[in-house]
Amino acid sequence: MQRRHLLKSAAALAAPALLAQPAMAQAFPSRPIKLLVAFPAGGPTDLTMRSLADNASKILGQPVVVENKPGAGGTLPAQQLQSSAPDGYTVAQIPLGVFRLPYSTKINWDPVKDIAYVLNLTGYAFGVVVPTDSPLKTWSHFVGWAKANPGKLSYGSTGTMTSPHLTMELIAQKLGLELLHVPYKGSADLMQSILGGNLMAAADSTGFAPQVEAGKLRVLNTWGDKRLAKFPDAPTLKELGLDMVQNSPFGLGAPRGTPPEVVKRLHDAFKKAMEEPSYVAALGRYDMVPNYMSTASYTRFAQDTFAREKALIEKLGLVKAS
């Protein structure tokens, strides 16, 4: 009799704990969620992420508030996750540069183990542009001028150790070029600088599309597997004899230790948000497409990318001595 009473008591104590997890998922979110974006306001990442945030707000029943954290090659949001509560109320964009961080900067956290990966969203389309009045009319002109003037051909990117920077350095290594790299905090700053005559070229995501369509910039090449529909005259790197493709996927992460049921709630809401026509249309303006990866797939992608980026940085001789 006494044993039966003890079993009943234990079951009574366990019941609230068993109910707590589903209840927490149902209660979440009860206040606004902060979405940290790695690049400045007004650029292609910011504009597409605001569309996503608007959609997610309606699905979650709470505002998803975009907060721009530009600089440091797009790694500041991931760094801020390390000091954020693991409660789901702070999520961050995770650009590819996050996986390169330990190879260029001394940090006390691990980009794979110390982020709860939620889902992948999309990826950038990239290319090289020059001002329309530039004497560099084609990629052959670009390469020829750079070879004749070592270290003088200036190009801007969205930051040191970003995909545009590393891809350009790899191109330069393959072609025996010495280029002058000028880093910026994001596409908006970079476009302002090249249009102001401060740079000869820019390597960027297709955030340059409006300037090309306005006749202010010309595309010399793009970096995808095939030509972009918006710039059909611009050859790919592969067509130019460089066996390279760069599309730089990115998604969302939360602080390590965020409860799995909260990660699932975020995943489900943002997956639905990225399927909305308004977000797909926003991406399309910059030749971006949805590139969904589940929580498990995105976590594996993070592990694989971390190892692959180390190999690239070592090949370029850019690993910072500890």
SULFENWO-V140385 format. One record per residue. N is the residue number from 0. SS is DSSP state (H for helix, E for strand, C for the rest). OMEGA is omega in whole degrees, 0 to 359 (* if undefined). NEAR is the number of other ideal C-beta (glycine too) atoms within 8 Angstrom. Layout:
n:N ss:SS omega:OMEGA near:NEAR
n:N ss:SS omega:OMEGA near:NEAR
This chain:
n:0 ss:C omega:181 near:4
n:1 ss:H omega:180 near:5
n:2 ss:H omega:179 near:6
n:3 ss:H omega:179 near:7
n:4 ss:H omega:179 near:8
n:5 ss:H omega:178 near:8
n:6 ss:H omega:178 near:8
n:7 ss:H omega:180 near:8
n:8 ss:H omega:180 near:8
n:9 ss:H omega:179 near:8
n:10 ss:H omega:179 near:8
n:11 ss:H omega:179 near:7
n:12 ss:H omega:183 near:8
n:13 ss:H omega:186 near:8
n:14 ss:H omega:180 near:8
n:15 ss:H omega:180 near:7
n:16 ss:H omega:180 near:7
n:17 ss:H omega:181 near:7
n:18 ss:H omega:189 near:8
n:19 ss:H omega:184 near:8
n:20 ss:H omega:177 near:9
n:21 ss:H omega:180 near:8
n:22 ss:H omega:180 near:8
n:23 ss:H omega:180 near:11
n:24 ss:H omega:180 near:12
n:25 ss:H omega:182 near:6
n:26 ss:H omega:182 near:6
n:27 ss:C omega:357 near:10
n:28 ss:C omega:178 near:11
n:29 ss:C omega:178 near:5
n:30 ss:C omega:183 near:6
n:31 ss:C omega:177 near:9
n:32 ss:E omega:179 near:15
n:33 ss:E omega:177 near:9
n:34 ss:E omega:182 near:15
n:35 ss:E omega:181 near:14
n:36 ss:E omega:192 near:13
n:37 ss:C omega:184 near:14
n:38 ss:C omega:190 near:14
n:39 ss:C omega:175 near:12
n:40 ss:C omega:176 near:6
n:41 ss:C omega:179 near:6
n:42 ss:C omega:183 near:12
n:43 ss:H omega:179 near:12
n:44 ss:H omega:181 near:14
n:45 ss:H omega:184 near:16
n:46 ss:H omega:180 near:11
n:47 ss:H omega:180 near:14
n:48 ss:H omega:176 near:12
n:49 ss:H omega:175 near:9
n:50 ss:H omega:178 near:11
n:51 ss:H omega:181 near:14
n:52 ss:H omega:178 near:13
n:53 ss:H omega:179 near:10
n:54 ss:H omega:182 near:14
n:55 ss:H omega:179 near:14
n:56 ss:H omega:180 near:10
n:57 ss:H omega:182 near:7
n:58 ss:H omega:184 near:9
n:59 ss:H omega:181 near:11
n:60 ss:C omega:176 near:5
n:61 ss:C omega:178 near:10
n:62 ss:C omega:169 near:6
n:63 ss:E omega:190 near:12
n:64 ss:E omega:179 near:9
n:65 ss:E omega:175 near:10
n:66 ss:E omega:182 near:8
n:67 ss:E omega:179 near:9
n:68 ss:C omega:184 near:10
n:69 ss:C omega:177 near:10
n:70 ss:C omega:178 near:7
n:71 ss:H omega:176 near:7
n:72 ss:H omega:177 near:16
n:73 ss:H omega:186 near:15
n:74 ss:C omega:185 near:12
n:75 ss:H omega:177 near:12
n:76 ss:H omega:179 near:14
n:77 ss:H omega:178 near:14
n:78 ss:H omega:180 near:10
n:79 ss:H omega:177 near:12
n:80 ss:H omega:184 near:16
n:81 ss:C omega:179 near:9
n:82 ss:C omega:180 near:4
n:83 ss:C omega:179 near:8
n:84 ss:C omega:180 near:6
n:85 ss:C omega:185 near:11
n:86 ss:C omega:178 near:7
n:87 ss:C omega:183 near:15
n:88 ss:C omega:171 near:9
n:89 ss:E omega:174 near:14
n:90 ss:E omega:187 near:12
n:91 ss:E omega:169 near:14
n:92 ss:E omega:180 near:14
n:93 ss:E omega:175 near:13
n:94 ss:C omega:182 near:13
n:95 ss:H omega:181 near:12
n:96 ss:H omega:179 near:14
n:97 ss:H omega:183 near:12
n:98 ss:H omega:179 near:11
n:99 ss:H omega:190 near:13
n:100 ss:H omega:183 near:14
n:101 ss:H omega:182 near:8
n:102 ss:H omega:181 near:11
n:103 ss:H omega:185 near:12
n:104 ss:C omega:176 near:6
n:105 ss:C omega:179 near:5
n:106 ss:C omega:183 near:7
n:107 ss:C omega:177 near:3
n:108 ss:C omega:186 near:7
n:109 ss:C omega:183 near:6
n:110 ss:C omega:179 near:13
n:111 ss:C omega:188 near:9
n:112 ss:C omega:189 near:6
n:113 ss:C omega:173 near:9
n:114 ss:E omega:173 near:15
n:115 ss:E omega:184 near:11
n:116 ss:E omega:186 near:13
n:117 ss:E omega:177 near:14
n:118 ss:E omega:172 near:14
n:119 ss:E omega:186 near:12
n:120 ss:E omega:188 near:12
n:121 ss:E omega:175 near:13
n:122 ss:E omega:183 near:10
n:123 ss:C omega:164 near:12
n:124 ss:C omega:187 near:14
n:125 ss:E omega:173 near:16
n:126 ss:E omega:178 near:16
n:127 ss:E omega:178 near:13
n:128 ss:E omega:174 near:14
n:129 ss:E omega:174 near:14
n:130 ss:E omega:183 near:10
n:131 ss:C omega:181 near:8
n:132 ss:C omega:179 near:3
n:133 ss:C omega:174 near:10
n:134 ss:C omega:178 near:5
n:135 ss:C omega:187 near:11
n:136 ss:C omega:182 near:6
n:137 ss:C omega:177 near:7
n:138 ss:H omega:177 near:10
n:139 ss:H omega:176 near:6
n:140 ss:H omega:179 near:10
n:141 ss:H omega:183 near:14
n:142 ss:H omega:180 near:10
n:143 ss:H omega:180 near:8
n:144 ss:H omega:180 near:11
n:145 ss:H omega:180 near:15
n:146 ss:H omega:181 near:10
n:147 ss:H omega:184 near:5
n:148 ss:C omega:185 near:8
n:149 ss:C omega:176 near:7
n:150 ss:C omega:184 near:7
n:151 ss:C omega:181 near:7
n:152 ss:C omega:184 near:13
n:153 ss:E omega:173 near:10
n:154 ss:E omega:178 near:15
n:155 ss:E omega:174 near:15
n:156 ss:E omega:179 near:17
n:157 ss:C omega:173 near:16
n:158 ss:C omega:177 near:15
n:159 ss:C omega:179 near:9
n:160 ss:C omega:172 near:12
n:161 ss:C omega:180 near:15
n:162 ss:H omega:177 near:12
n:163 ss:H omega:180 near:12
n:164 ss:H omega:184 near:16
n:165 ss:H omega:179 near:14
n:166 ss:H omega:178 near:13
n:167 ss:H omega:179 near:14
n:168 ss:H omega:178 near:12
n:169 ss:H omega:175 near:12
n:170 ss:H omega:180 near:12
n:171 ss:H omega:179 near:12
n:172 ss:H omega:181 near:9
n:173 ss:H omega:185 near:7
n:174 ss:H omega:180 near:10
n:175 ss:C omega:180 near:6
n:176 ss:C omega:171 near:11
n:177 ss:C omega:184 near:6
n:178 ss:C omega:177 near:12
n:179 ss:E omega:183 near:8
n:180 ss:E omega:177 near:11
n:181 ss:E omega:183 near:11
n:182 ss:E omega:175 near:11
n:183 ss:C omega:182 near:11
n:184 ss:C omega:181 near:9
n:185 ss:C omega:184 near:14
n:186 ss:H omega:183 near:15
n:187 ss:H omega:179 near:13
n:188 ss:H omega:182 near:10
n:189 ss:H omega:180 near:15
n:190 ss:H omega:178 near:13
n:191 ss:H omega:183 near:8
n:192 ss:H omega:181 near:13
n:193 ss:H omega:177 near:16
n:194 ss:H omega:178 near:10
n:195 ss:C omega:177 near:6
n:196 ss:C omega:182 near:6
n:197 ss:C omega:183 near:6
n:198 ss:C omega:175 near:12
n:199 ss:C omega:183 near:8
n:200 ss:E omega:175 near:16
n:201 ss:E omega:172 near:16
n:202 ss:E omega:189 near:13
n:203 ss:E omega:168 near:16
n:204 ss:E omega:184 near:15
n:205 ss:H omega:166 near:17
n:206 ss:H omega:178 near:12
n:207 ss:H omega:185 near:15
n:208 ss:H omega:181 near:11
n:209 ss:H omega:181 near:6
n:210 ss:H omega:176 near:11
n:211 ss:H omega:181 near:13
n:212 ss:H omega:178 near:6
n:213 ss:C omega:178 near:6
n:214 ss:C omega:182 near:5
n:215 ss:C omega:180 near:8
n:216 ss:E omega:178 near:13
n:217 ss:E omega:181 near:10
n:218 ss:E omega:178 near:13
n:219 ss:E omega:176 near:13
n:220 ss:E omega:172 near:12
n:221 ss:E omega:194 near:15
n:222 ss:C omega:180 near:13
n:223 ss:C omega:180 near:12
n:224 ss:C omega:177 near:6
n:225 ss:C omega:181 near:5
n:226 ss:C omega:179 near:11
n:227 ss:C omega:181 near:13
n:228 ss:H omega:182 near:6
n:229 ss:H omega:181 near:7
n:230 ss:H omega:187 near:12
n:231 ss:C omega:181 near:7
n:232 ss:C omega:182 near:4
n:233 ss:C omega:181 near:12
n:234 ss:C omega:174 near:9
n:235 ss:E omega:176 near:14
n:236 ss:C omega:180 near:14
n:237 ss:C omega:179 near:9
n:238 ss:C omega:181 near:7
n:239 ss:C omega:176 near:9
n:240 ss:C omega:178 near:4
n:241 ss:C omega:185 near:9
n:242 ss:C omega:186 near:5
n:243 ss:C omega:172 near:10
n:244 ss:C omega:179 near:9
n:245 ss:C omega:178 near:10
n:246 ss:C omega:165 near:11
n:247 ss:C omega:177 near:11
n:248 ss:E omega:172 near:11
n:249 ss:E omega:180 near:12
n:250 ss:E omega:184 near:13
n:251 ss:E omega:175 near:14
n:252 ss:E omega:177 near:12
n:253 ss:E omega:179 near:16
n:254 ss:E omega:174 near:12
n:255 ss:C omega:180 near:9
n:256 ss:C omega:175 near:6
n:257 ss:C omega:184 near:12
n:258 ss:C omega:182 near:11
n:259 ss:H omega:181 near:6
n:260 ss:H omega:176 near:11
n:261 ss:H omega:175 near:14
n:262 ss:H omega:180 near:14
n:263 ss:H omega:179 near:10
n:264 ss:H omega:178 near:13
n:265 ss:H omega:180 near:13
n:266 ss:H omega:184 near:12
n:267 ss:H omega:182 near:8
n:268 ss:H omega:182 near:11
n:269 ss:H omega:175 near:14
n:270 ss:H omega:178 near:10
n:271 ss:H omega:181 near:10
n:272 ss:H omega:182 near:13
n:273 ss:H omega:178 near:14
n:274 ss:C omega:180 near:8
n:275 ss:C omega:181 near:9
n:276 ss:H omega:182 near:5
n:277 ss:H omega:179 near:9
n:278 ss:H omega:178 near:15
n:279 ss:H omega:179 near:12
n:280 ss:H omega:178 near:8
n:281 ss:H omega:177 near:11
n:282 ss:H omega:184 near:12
n:283 ss:H omega:179 near:9
n:284 ss:C omega:181 near:8
n:285 ss:C omega:179 near:13
n:286 ss:C omega:175 near:9
n:287 ss:C omega:179 near:13
n:288 ss:C omega:175 near:8
n:289 ss:E omega:180 near:10
n:290 ss:E omega:186 near:9
n:291 ss:E omega:166 near:9
n:292 ss:E omega:178 near:10
n:293 ss:C omega:178 near:8
n:294 ss:H omega:181 near:11
n:295 ss:H omega:181 near:6
n:296 ss:H omega:181 near:9
n:297 ss:H omega:177 near:14
n:298 ss:H omega:177 near:9
n:299 ss:H omega:177 near:8
n:300 ss:H omega:179 near:12
n:301 ss:H omega:180 near:14
n:302 ss:H omega:182 near:9
n:303 ss:H omega:183 near:8
n:304 ss:H omega:179 near:10
n:305 ss:H omega:180 near:11
n:306 ss:H omega:182 near:8
n:307 ss:H omega:181 near:8
n:308 ss:H omega:176 near:12
n:309 ss:H omega:180 near:9
n:310 ss:H omega:180 near:8
n:311 ss:H omega:183 near:10
n:312 ss:H omega:176 near:14
n:313 ss:H omega:179 near:9
n:314 ss:H omega:181 near:8
n:315 ss:C omega:180 near:10
n:316 ss:C omega:184 near:5
n:317 ss:C omega:179 near:10
n:318 ss:C omega:181 near:8
n:319 ss:C omega:180 near:8
n:320 ss:C omega:182 near:3
n:321 ss:C omega:* near:3
